[in-house]
Amino acid sequence: MMLGIMRRKVVSNGSSILGQVQRIRSATLAQRCYATSGKDAIVLVRGAQRVQCFSSHLLPGVPSCSKTVREFIPILRASHPLLSQIRSFSSEGDIVDAVVPYMGESITDGTLAKLLKKPGDSVAIDEPIAQVETDKVTIDVVSPEAGVVQKFVAKEGDTVEPGTKIAVISKSGEGVSNAAPSEKAEPAKDAPKPSTPTRDKAEEPKPQAKSVVAKEKPKAPSPSPKTSASEPILPPKERERRVPMTRLRKRVATRLKDSQNTFAMLTTFNEVDMTNLMKLRSDYKDAFVEKHGVKLGLMSGFLKAAVSGLQHQPIINAVIDGDDIIYRDYIDISIAVGTPKGLVVPVIRNADRMNFAEIEKEINTLAKKATDGTISIDEMAGGSFTISNGGVYGSLLSTPIINPPQSAILGMHSIVSRPMVVGGNIVPRPMMYIALTYDHRLIDGREAVFFLRRIKDVVEDPRRLLLDI
């Protein structure tokens, strides 16, 4: 950059200018800050006490000057607003910061949940060094360069925003060795404190105070209000643990309570005979895996049945917005997935255009990401209808809560063999209760019952999907 400035400013004395520049660049490695304004060219050498304006070496007739660094900084800001280049030529140049990445359009901050590295640990480029927990997902803070963690600026539990510095990375590992001895020296300072003889003498009367307290302790339980029946005996506080809620759990709690306060929720039930769908799965499971590389589950059958139900009852796929009703001409179905950190709902987009194999592959991919905590915000945004399968945990019956801003949610439950009347005979059948919770402000009971009836018909006779009847 400096060479470019000199070429533009002076053409006649090119050889002498290059000689000056080479002598400057061959000087001791230091951080230099070049600035230009008018005809001046200024160099600031890191660690120097004075700043030289060496335009006289380059442009004849321009006076040279020399000022202290403290005097020079205001002049640089006022008279040299154009800062051409700041570049580090010293060991400080390999210091980089690890900052919180962009977390999503609707997420403004998060909590630094866990530090994955310690000061002095080696890290590779793009290796996670910390985890930030948001309202929806957990995001990794990665190292921008390979090197050694010099120090952490933030600590676990801090609220951080995109761009917040988390750690300082040294590409060469310098500076870490200086911090390590200081950390080891701190315990050494604490160790001799109890061994000082002056303190031992000063603390001689303290055991007397402790002995007095010890004598007074038996007197405290002497009153016996425990005999009164009005005061219950509570377990001691030592047997309780107080753990702060995670941001994801707080977000789920807020959304579910808002759902109860906003929607006029009503739940209707039905039961489904799973015989034919389970037989279809059993007959073709091997061929399905061989061709598509994924197992055939029951969820894909229910998802296709839900798509058929939404196509027959489009009001269930709609939503209230103020005084208007928004009808959606697409079907994006959310699947509720329970993870160790909380409930997440990844979205299967355009489910009406997918076949059984595509649905099973997408469900497996999203469920794995949700369990690993690598699912993104975009994969959970939107959704026009939700399916929750509590049957995988053994739930026999439940009333699911609507996932805002949707208008309905389908609840699946466990399959239980029960005696049923079929053709006048009592036979055992694998039965499942299904529940639909819906917003009664928008959806009437008629549409809700017809929707569940359509799911029942399709699941009990999957050939309807083939014939579209």
GUMI-832475 format. One record per atom (N, C-alpha, C): residue in three letters; x, y, z. Coordinates in steps of 0.2 Angstrom, whole numbers, plus 5000, padded with zeros to 4 digits. Example, Ala and Ser with C-alpha at 12.3 -4.5 7.8 and 13.67 -1.06 7.14 Angstrom:
<atoms>
ALA506649725039/ALA506249785039/ALA506649845039/SER506449895035/SER506849955036/SER506450005039/
</atoms>
This chain:
<atoms>
MET500449945000/MET500050005000/MET500450065000/MET501050065004/MET501450125004/MET501850134998/LEU501950074994/LEU502250084988/LEU501850114983/GLY501150104983/GLY500650134979/GLY500650204980/ILE500650224986/ILE500550294988/ILE501150334985/MET501750304986/MET502350334983/MET502350344976/ARG502150294973/ARG502150294965/ARG501650344963/ARG501050354966/ARG500650404964/ARG500850474966/LYS501150484971/LYS501350554974/LYS502050574970/VAL502450534969/VAL503150554966/VAL503350504960/VAL503450534955/VAL503650494949/VAL504450504948/SER504650564948/SER505350574946/SER505850544951/ASN505750544957/ASN506250514962/ASN506050444964/GLY505850404959/GLY505650334961/GLY506150294964/SER506850294961/SER507350254964/SER507450274971/SER507550344973/SER507650364980/SER507150344984/ILE506550344982/ILE505950324986/ILE505950254988/LEU506050214983/LEU506150144984/LEU506650124989/GLY507250164989/GLY507750154994/GLY507550165001/GLN507150225001/GLN506950245008/GLN506450185011/VAL506050165006/VAL505550115009/VAL505850045011/GLN506350025007/GLN506649965009/GLN507049975015/ARG507350035017/ARG507650045023/ARG507150045029/ILE506550065027/ILE506050065033/ILE505749995034/ARG505649955029/ARG505349885030/ARG505849845032/SER506549855032/SER507049815034/SER507149825042/ALA506849875044/ALA506949895051/ALA506649835056/THR506749855062/THR506449805067/THR505749785066/LEU505449725067/LEU504749705066/LEU504349745071/ALA503849785069/ALA503449815073/ALA502849835070/GLN502349855074/GLN501649865071/GLN501649945068/ARG501449945062/ARG501550015058/ARG500850035056/CYS500750095056/CYS500050125054/CYS500250185050/TYR500050175043/TYR500150225038/TYR499550265037/ALA499650335036/ALA499050375035/ALA499250425030/THR498750445026/THR498950495021/THR498450555021/SER498650615020/SER498150665020/SER498550725016/GLY498350745011/GLY498750795007/GLY499350765004/LYS499950795006/LYS500550765004/LYS500950725009/ASP500650715015/ASP501050685021/ASP500950615021/ALA501550585023/ALA501550505024/ALA501850495031/ILE501450465035/ILE501650455042/ILE501750385044/VAL502250365048/VAL502350305050/VAL502350305058/LEU501950255061/LEU501950245068/LEU502250175070/VAL502850175073/VAL503150115075/VAL502950095082/ARG502750035083/ARG502450015089/ARG503050015094/GLY502950035100/GLY503450045105/GLY503850105105/ALA503750145100/ALA504150205099/ALA503850255103/GLN504250305105/GLN504050365109/GLN503850425105/ARG504150425099/ARG504050485094/ARG503750455088/VAL503450505084/VAL503150485078/VAL503550535073/GLN503750505067/GLN504050545062/GLN503650555056/CYS503550615054/CYS503250635047/CYS503750635042/PHE503850585038/PHE504450585034/PHE504350605027/SER503850645026/SER503650665019/SER504250705016/SER504650735020/SER505250775017/SER505650725013/HIS505750665015/HIS506150615012/HIS505850595005/LEU505150605004/LEU504850584998/LEU504650644994/LEU504450704997/LEU504250754993/LEU504650814995/PRO505150834990/PRO505550894992/PRO505150954993/GLY505350994998/GLY505051054999/GLY504551055005/VAL504350995007/VAL503850985013/VAL504250975019/PRO504151015024/PRO504551015030/PRO504350945034/SER504850925037/SER504850865042/SER504650885049/CYS504350835053/CYS504150855059/CYS504250785064/SER504250795070/SER504350745075/SER503950765081/LYS503450715083/LYS503050725089/LYS503050665093/THR502850675099/THR502750615103/THR502050585101/VAL502050515103/VAL501450475102/VAL500850515105/ARG500850535111/ARG500250565114/ARG500050625110/GLU500550665108/GLU500350725104/GLU500150705097/PHE500350655094/PHE500150635087/PHE499450605086/ILE499250565091/ILE498550535090/ILE498050585089/PRO497950645092/PRO497350685090/PRO497450715083/ILE498150725082/ILE498250755075/ILE498050705070/LEU498250635071/LEU498050585066/LEU497250585065/ARG496950595071/ARG496150585070/ARG495850645066/ALA496150705068/ALA495850765065/ALA496150785058/SER496850775057/SER497150795051/SER497150745046/HIS497150675048/HIS497250625044/HIS496750575044/PRO496150595042/PRO495550545043/PRO495550485039/LEU495950485034/LEU495950425029/LEU496550375032/LEU496350325035/LEU496850275038/LEU496950225032/SER497450225029/SER497550175023/SER497650105025/GLN498050095030/GLN498250025032/GLN498450015039/ILE498249965042/ILE498449945049/ILE498649875048/ARG499249855049/ARG499449795048/ARG499949775054/SER499949715057/SER500349695062/SER500949655059/PHE501549665061/PHE502149625059/PHE502449595065/SER502149595071/SER502449565077/SER502049505079/SER502249475085/SER501849425087/SER501149435089/GLU500949495090/GLU500249515091/GLU499849505085/GLY500149505080/GLY499749495073/GLY499449425073/ASP499649375077/ASP499349305076/ASP498849295082/ILE498549355085/ILE498049355090/ILE497349365086/VAL496949315087/VAL496249325084/VAL495749305089/ASP495149335088/ASP494649335093/ASP494049285090/ALA493849245095/ALA493249195093/ALA492649225096/VAL492149245091/VAL491549285093/VAL490949235092/VAL490349265095/VAL489749225094/VAL489549235087/PRO489349185083/PRO489049195076/PRO488349215076/TYR488149235070/TYR487449255069/TYR486949195071/MET486449205075/MET486049155078/MET485349145075/GLY485249185070/GLY484549175067/GLY484149245067/GLU483749255063/GLU483349315062/GLU482949335068/SER482649285072/SER482249305077/SER482549295084/ILE483249285084/ILE483649275090/ILE484149325091/THR484049365096/THR484549425098/THR485049405103/ASP484949355107/ASP485449345112/ASP485449275114/GLY485849245118/GLY485849185120/GLY486349175127/THR486349115130/THR486749105136/THR487349065134/LEU487949085137/LEU488549045136/LEU488448985140/ALA488248925138/ALA488048865142/ALA488648825144/LYS489148825139/LYS489748775141/LYS490348795137/LEU490948795141/LEU491548805138/LEU491848735136/LEU491948725130/LEU492248655128/LEU492948655128/LYS493348705129/LYS494048705130/LYS494248745136/LYS494948735137/LYS495248775143/LYS495848815140/PRO496048875144/PRO496648905142/PRO497248865141/GLY497548865136/GLY498148825134/GLY497948765130/ASP497348755129/ASP497148695124/ASP497248715117/SER497548665113/SER497648675106/SER496948665102/VAL496848705097/VAL496248705094/VAL496348705086/ALA495948675082/ALA496048675075/ALA495548725072/ILE495648745066/ILE495148795063/ILE494448765063/ASP493948805064/ASP493248795064/ASP493148735070/GLU493548725075/GLU493348685080/GLU492948715085/PRO492448685088/PRO492048715093/PRO492448725099/ILE492348785102/ILE492648795109/ILE492148815114/ALA491548835112/ALA491048845117/ALA490348835114/GLN489848835118/GLN489148825116/GLN488748875118/VAL488348905114/VAL487848955116/VAL487148935115/GLU486748935121/GLU486048905121/GLU485648965120/THR485148955114/THR484649005113/THR483948975115/ASP483449015113/ASP482748995114/ASP482548935110/LYS482948915105/LYS482748865101/LYS483248805100/VAL483848825099/VAL484448785097/VAL485048795101/THR485548755101/THR486148765104/THR486648775098/ILE487048835098/ILE487548855093/ILE488248845095/ASP488648825091/ASP489348815093/ASP489748885091/VAL490248905095/VAL490648955094/VAL491348925092/VAL491548935086/VAL492148895083/VAL492748945083/SER493348915083/SER493948955082/SER494048975075/PRO494249035074/PRO494349055067/PRO494949035064/GLU495449025068/GLU496148995066/GLU496348945070/ALA496848905068/ALA497148855072/ALA497648885076/GLY497648855083/GLY498148885087/GLY498048865094/VAL498148905099/VAL498048885106/VAL497548945109/VAL497148915114/VAL496648965117/VAL497148995123/GLN497149065122/GLN497549105126/GLN497149125133/LYS496549145132/LYS496049155137/LYS495349165135/PHE494949155140/PHE494149165139/PHE493949225142/VAL493649265138/VAL493449335140/VAL492749325143/ALA492349285141/ALA491649275144/ALA491649205148/LYS491149205153/LYS491149145157/LYS490449115156/GLU490449055158/GLU489749015158/GLU489249045162/GLY488649055158/GLY488049085161/GLY487949155159/ASP488449185156/ASP488449255153/ASP487949255147/THR487549315147/THR487149325141/THR487549355136/VAL487549325130/VAL487949355124/VAL487549365118/GLU487749415114/GLU487449425108/GLU487949415102/PRO487649415096/PRO488049395090/PRO488649455090/GLY489249425089/GLY489849475088/GLY490149475095/THR489849455101/THR490249455107/THR490849415107/LYS491449445110/LYS492049405110/LYS491949355116/ILE492149295114/ILE492149235119/ILE492849215121/ALA493349215116/ALA493949195118/ALA494449225114/VAL495149225116/VAL495649245112/VAL496149185110/ILE496249185104/ILE496649125101/ILE497349155099/SER497849115101/SER498549135098/SER498749085093/LYS498849105087/LYS499049055082/LYS499749025083/SER500149065086/SER500849035088/SER500849005095/GLY500349015099/GLY500448995106/GLY500749035111/GLU501049095108/GLU501349145113/GLU500849175117/GLY501049195123/GLY500649225128/GLY500249175133/VAL500249115130/VAL499849065135/VAL500349045140/SER500949045139/SER501449025144/SER501549075149/ASN501449135148/ASN501449185153/ASN500849185157/ALA500249165155/ALA499649165159/ALA499649105163/ALA499949045161/ALA499948985165/ALA500348995171/PRO500949015172/PRO501249025178/PRO500849065183/SER500549115181/SER500149165185/SER499649125189/GLU499249075185/GLU498749035187/GLU499048995193/LYS499648965191/LYS499948915196/LYS500148955202/ALA500349015201/ALA500649055207/ALA500049075212/GLU499449075210/GLU498949105214/GLU498849055220/PRO498748985219/PRO498748945224/PRO499248945229/ALA499848965226/ALA500448965231/ALA500449025236/LYS500049075233/LYS499949135238/LYS499449115243/ASP499049075241/ASP498549055246/ASP498749005251/ALA499248965249/ALA499548915254/ALA499848945260/PRO500248995260/PRO500649015266/PRO500249055270/LYS499649075268/LYS499249115273/LYS499049085279/PRO498849025280/PRO498648995286/PRO499248975290/SER499848975287/SER500448955291/SER500849015294/THR500549075293/THR500949135296/THR500849135304/PRO501349145308/PRO501349135315/PRO500949195318/THR500949255315/THR500549315317/THR499849305317/ARG499549265312/ARG498849255312/ARG498649205317/ASP499149155318/ASP498949105323/ASP498849135330/LYS499349185332/LYS499249215338/LYS498549255338/ALA498449295333/ALA497849335333/ALA497249295333/GLU497249235331/GLU496649195331/GLU496549145337/GLU496949155342/GLU496949115348/GLU496249125352/PRO496049185352/PRO495349195356/PRO494749165352/LYS494849155345/LYS494249135341/LYS494049065343/PRO494449015345/PRO494148955347/PRO493748965353/GLN493849015357/GLN493349025363/GLN492649045361/ALA492649085356/ALA492049105353/ALA491649045350/LYS492049005347/LYS491748945344/LYS491448895349/SER491848895355/SER491648845360/SER490948875363/VAL490948935363/VAL490248965366/VAL489748955362/VAL489848965355/VAL489348945350/VAL489148875351/ALA489648825352/ALA489448755352/ALA489048745358/LYS489148775364/LYS488748765370/LYS488048795369/GLU487948845365/GLU487348875364/GLU486848835359/LYS487248795355/LYS486848755350/LYS486348705353/PRO486548675358/PRO486048625361/PRO485448665364/LYS485448725366/LYS484948765368/LYS484448785363/ALA484648785357/ALA484148805352/ALA483548755351/PRO483748695350/PRO483148645349/PRO482748635356/SER482948665361/SER482548655367/SER481848665367/PRO481648725364/PRO480848735363/PRO480648685358/SER480048655359/SER479848605355/SER479148625352/PRO479148675347/PRO478548685343/PRO478348635338/LYS478748585337/LYS478648525333/LYS478048485334/THR477848485341/THR477248445343/THR476648475341/SER476648545338/SER475948575336/SER475748545329/ALA475148525329/ALA474948495322/ALA474848545317/SER474848615318/SER474748665313/SER475348675309/GLU475948655311/GLU476548665307/GLU476848595304/PRO476748585298/PRO477048525295/PRO477748515295/ILE478048455296/ILE478748445296/ILE478948435289/LEU479348485287/LEU479648485280/LEU480348455279/PRO480448425274/PRO481148395273/PRO481648445273/PRO482248435275/PRO482848485276/PRO483048505269/LYS483248575269/LYS483448605262/LYS484048565259/GLU484448535263/GLU485048495260/GLU484848445255/ARG484248425256/ARG483948365251/ARG483648395245/GLU483648465244/GLU483448495238/GLU483948525233/ARG483848525227/ARG484348555222/ARG483948605218/ARG484248665217/ARG484048715213/ARG484448725207/VAL484148715201/VAL484448715195/VAL484148765191/PRO484448815188/PRO484148865183/PRO483848835177/MET483348855175/MET483048835169/MET483448855163/THR483448805158/THR483848825152/THR483448875147/ARG483748905143/ARG483348955139/ARG482848915134/LEU483048855132/LEU482548815128/LEU481948795132/ARG482048775139/ARG481448755143/ARG481048815145/LYS481348875146/LYS480948935147/LYS480548955141/ARG480848945135/ARG480448965129/ARG479848925128/VAL479948855129/VAL479448805128/VAL478848825133/ALA479048835140/ALA478548855145/ALA478148915143/THR478548965140/THR478149035138/THR477649025133/ARG477948985127/ARG477548975122/ARG476848935123/LEU476948875127/LEU476348835129/LEU475848875133/LYS476148915138/LYS475648955142/LYS475349005138/ASP475649035133/ASP475349085129/ASP474849055124/SER474948985122/SER474448955118/SER473848945122/GLN473948925129/GLN473348915133/GLN472948985134/ASN473249035134/ASN472949095135/ASN472649125129/THR472849105123/THR472649135117/THR472049095114/PHE472249025113/PHE471748985109/PHE471148965114/ALA470548955110/ALA470048925113/ALA470048845112/MET470448815116/MET470648745114/MET470148695116/LEU470048645111/LEU469548595112/LEU469848525109/THR469748475113/THR470048405110/THR469548355109/THR469648325103/THR469148275101/THR469548205100/PHE469248145101/PHE469648085101/PHE469348035096/ASN469747985094/ASN469447935090/ASN469947875091/GLU469847815089/GLU470247765089/GLU470347725082/VAL470947705081/VAL471147675075/VAL471347605076/ASP471147565071/ASP471347495071/ASP471947485066/MET472547475069/MET473147475066/MET473347405062/THR472847365062/THR473047295059/THR473347305052/ASN472947335047/ASN473147335040/ASN473847375039/LEU473947435043/LEU474547475042/LEU475147435045/MET475047395050/MET475547355053/MET475747295048/LYS475247265045/LYS475347215040/LYS475747235034/LEU475547295032/LEU475847325026/LEU476647335028/ARG476747365034/ARG477447375036/ARG477847305037/SER477447255039/SER477847195040/SER477947155034/ASP477547165029/ASP477547125022/ASP478147155018/TYR478247225018/TYR478647255014/TYR479247295017/LYS479347275023/LYS479947315027/LYS480647295024/ASP480747235022/ASP481347215020/ASP481547245013/ALA481047235009/ALA481047265002/ALA481147345002/PHE480847375007/PHE480847445008/PHE481547465009/VAL481847435014/VAL482547445016/VAL483047435011/GLU482947375007/GLU483447365002/GLU483447414996/LYS482847444995/LYS482747494989/LYS482947564992/HIS482647584997/HIS482747654999/HIS483247665005/GLY483547615008/GLY484047625013/GLY483747645019/VAL483147645021/VAL482847675027/VAL482247625029/LYS482147625035/LYS481647575038/LYS480947605037/LEU480447565036/LEU479747595035/LEU479447595042/GLY479247655044/GLY478947665051/GLY478247675050/LEU477847685056/LEU477147705056/LEU477047775055/MET477547815057/MET477447885056/MET477347915049/SER477647885044/SER477547905037/SER476847895035/GLY476547835038/GLY475847825036/GLY475347875039/PHE475447895045/PHE475047945049/PHE475148015046/LEU475848025043/LEU475948095040/LEU475548095034/LYS475548045030/LYS475148045023/LYS474448045025/ALA474248015030/ALA473448015032/ALA473348085034/ALA473748125038/ALA473648195040/ALA473648235034/VAL474048225029/VAL474048265023/VAL473348255019/SER473148195019/SER472448185016/SER471948225020/GLY471948215026/GLY471448255030/GLY471448325030/LEU472048355029/LEU472148425028/LEU471848455021/GLN471948405016/GLN471748425010/GLN470948425010/HIS470648375014/HIS469948375014/HIS469648425018/GLN470048445023/GLN469748495028/GLN470248555028/PRO470348595023/PRO470848655023/PRO470748705029/ILE470248705032/ILE470148755038/ILE470648735043/ILE470848675044/ILE471248655049/ILE471948675048/ASN472148685042/ASN472848705040/ASN472848785039/ALA472248815041/ALA472248885041/ALA472448915048/VAL472448985049/VAL472649015055/VAL472349085055/ILE472149105061/ILE471849175062/ILE472349225063/ASP472349275059/ASP472749335060/ASP472349395060/GLY472249425067/GLY471849475068/GLY471149465067/ASP470849495062/ASP470149485060/ASP470149445053/ASP470649425051/ASP470649385045/ASP470849315046/ILE470649265041/ILE470849195041/ILE471349185035/ILE471949165037/ILE472449145032/ILE472449075030/TYR472249055024/TYR472248995021/TYR472848975018/ARG473148925020/ARG473848905017/ARG473748855011/ASP474048865006/ASP474048825000/ASP474648775000/TYR474948765005/TYR475548725006/TYR475448685013/ILE475748625013/ILE475648585019/ILE476348575022/ASP476548605027/ASP477248595031/ASP477048565037/ILE477248505039/ILE477048475045/ILE477648465050/SER477548495056/SER478048495061/SER477948425065/ILE478548395066/ILE478548335070/ILE478848345077/ALA478448335082/ALA478748355089/ALA479248295091/VAL479848325093/VAL480348275095/VAL480648295102/GLY480648245106/GLY480848255113/GLY481648245113/THR482048295116/THR482748285116/THR482948295124/PRO483548275126/PRO483748285133/PRO483748355135/LYS483748405130/LYS483748475132/LYS483048505132/GLY482548475129/GLY481848495128/GLY481548475122/LEU480948505121/LEU480548485115/LEU480648535109/VAL480848505104/VAL480948545097/VAL480448515092/VAL480248555087/VAL479848535082/VAL480148545075/PRO480548505072/PRO480748515065/PRO480148505060/VAL480248535055/VAL479748545050/VAL479848505044/ILE479448465041/ILE479448425035/ILE479048465030/ARG479448505025/ARG479148545021/ARG478848515015/ASN478248545012/ASN477948515006/ASN477848435007/ALA477548415013/ALA477448345014/ALA476948315009/ASP476548365006/ASP476048335001/ASP476348314995/ARG476948334994/ARG477348314987/ARG477848254989/MET477848224995/MET478348174996/MET477948104997/ASN478348054995/ASN478147984996/ASN478347955002/PHE478247895004/PHE478347865010/PHE479147865011/ALA479547845006/ALA480247845007/ALA480547915009/GLU480347965005/GLU480548035006/GLU480448055013/ILE479848035015/ILE479548055022/ILE480048025027/GLU480147965027/GLU480547925032/GLU481247945032/LYS481547965026/LYS482247995026/LYS482248055030/GLU481748105028/GLU481748165031/GLU481648165039/ILE481248125041/ILE481048115048/ILE481748095052/ASN482048045049/ASN482648015052/ASN483248065052/THR483248105047/THR483848155047/THR483648215052/LEU483048235052/LEU482848295057/LEU482848265064/ALA482648205065/ALA482648175072/ALA483348175075/LYS483848155070/LYS484548145072/LYS484848215074/LYS484748265070/LYS484948325071/LYS484648355078/ALA484048345079/ALA483748375085/ALA484048335091/THR484148275091/THR484448235097/THR485248265098/ASP485548275092/ASP486248295093/ASP486348365094/GLY485848405094/GLY485848475095/GLY486148515089/THR486148485083/THR486448525077/THR485848545073/ILE485248545075/ILE484748565070/ILE484748645070/SER484548675064/SER484648745063/SER483948775064/ILE483948845065/ILE483348885066/ILE482848875060/ASP483148875054/ASP482748865048/ASP482348805047/GLU482648745050/GLU482348685050/GLU481748675055/MET481648725059/MET481148725064/MET480648785063/ALA480848825058/ALA480348885057/ALA479748865053/GLY479248895054/GLY478648885050/GLY478248825053/GLY477948795048/GLY477448735050/GLY476748755050/SER476348715047/SER475648735047/SER475148685051/PHE475448625053/PHE475148575057/PHE475648535061/THR475448505067/THR475948475071/THR475748405072/ILE476148355072/ILE476048285074/ILE476448275080/SER476148245086/SER476548225092/SER476448155093/ASN476948115094/ASN476848045095/ASN477048025102/GLY476648035107/GLY476748015114/GLY476747935115/GLY476547905110/GLY476547825110/GLY477247795111/VAL477747835108/VAL478447805109/VAL478647795116/TYR478347835120/TYR478447835127/TYR477947795132/GLY477447775128/GLY476947725132/GLY476347765134/SER476247825131/SER475647865133/SER475047835130/LEU474547815134/LEU473947785131/LEU473447845129/LEU473347905132/LEU472947955130/LEU473148015133/SER473048075129/SER473248135131/SER472948195127/THR472948255129/THR472648315126/THR473248355124/PRO473548355118/PRO474148395116/PRO473948465116/ILE474448515117/ILE474348585117/ILE474548605110/ILE474148655107/ILE474348685100/ILE474948715100/ASN475348705095/ASN475948745094/ASN475848805090/PRO475948865094/PRO475748925090/PRO476248945085/PRO476048975079/PRO475449005078/PRO474948955074/GLN475048895074/GLN474648845071/GLN473948845074/SER473448805071/SER472748805074/SER472548735076/ALA473048685075/ALA472848615077/ALA473448575078/ILE473348515082/ILE473948475083/ILE473648405084/LEU473948355081/LEU473648285081/LEU474148245086/GLY473848205091/GLY474148165095/GLY474148095094/MET474648065093/MET474647985093/MET474847955099/HIS474647895100/HIS474747865107/HIS474947785106/SER475047755111/SER475347685111/SER474847635108/ILE475047585105/ILE474647535102/ILE474547475107/VAL473947465109/VAL473747415114/VAL473247365111/SER473347305112/SER472947255109/SER472247245114/ARG471747265111/ARG471047265115/ARG470547225111/PRO470047195115/PRO469547155112/PRO469047205108/MET468947185101/MET468547225097/MET468047185094/VAL467447215092/VAL466947175088/VAL467047185081/VAL467247125077/VAL467347135070/VAL466947075067/GLY466447095063/GLY466047045059/GLY465647005064/GLY465447035070/GLY465047005074/GLY465346965079/ASN466046955079/ASN466446915083/ASN466946965087/ILE467046945093/ILE467546975097/ILE468246955096/VAL468646995093/VAL469346975092/VAL469847025094/PRO470447005096/PRO470947055098/PRO471247095092/ARG471247155093/ARG471547205088/ARG472047255091/PRO472547275087/PRO473047325089/PRO472647395088/MET472547425094/MET472147485093/MET472547545096/MET472447605093/MET472747665095/MET472247725096/TYR472247755101/TYR471847815102/TYR472247875099/ILE471847915095/ILE472147975092/ILE471748035095/ALA472048095095/ALA471748155098/ALA471948215094/LEU471448255093/LEU471548315089/LEU471348375093/THR471848415095/THR471648475099/THR471648535094/TYR471148575094/TYR471048625089/TYR470848695092/ASP470948745088/ASP470648815090/ASP469948815088/HIS469548815094/HIS468848815092/HIS468548885090/ARG468948935090/ARG468749005087/ARG468748995079/LEU469148955077/LEU469248945069/LEU468848885067/ILE468948825071/ILE468748765068/ILE468148735072/ASP467648715069/ASP467048695072/ASP467148615074/GLY466748595078/GLY466848515080/GLY466648475074/ARG466248495069/ARG466148455063/ARG466748445059/GLU467148495058/GLU467748485054/GLU468248445058/ALA468348455064/ALA468848415068/ALA468648345068/VAL468048325069/VAL467848255068/VAL467948225062/PHE467748265056/PHE467848235049/PHE468648225048/PHE469048275051/PHE469748265050/PHE469948195053/LEU469848185059/LEU470048125063/LEU469748065059/ARG469148075057/ARG468848015053/ARG469247995047/ARG469448045043/ARG469848035037/ARG470548005039/ILE470848025044/ILE471447985047/ILE471247915048/LYS470747905052/LYS470547835053/LYS470447795047/ASP470147815042/ASP469947785036/ASP470647765032/VAL471047815032/VAL471647805028/VAL472147755031/VAL472247765038/VAL472647715042/VAL472347645042/GLU471747635042/GLU471447565043/GLU471447535036/ASP471447575030/ASP471447555024/ASP471947595019/PRO472547585019/PRO473047625016/PRO472947625008/ARG472547575006/ARG472447574998/ARG472047644996/ARG471747675001/ARG471347734999/ARG471847794996/LEU472447784999/LEU472947834996/LEU473147824989/LEU473147764987/LEU473347744980/LEU472747764976/LEU472147754978/LEU471547764974/LEU471347834974/ASP471547874979/ASP471347944981/ASP470547944982/ILE470347904986/ILE469647894988/ILE469547904996/
</atoms>
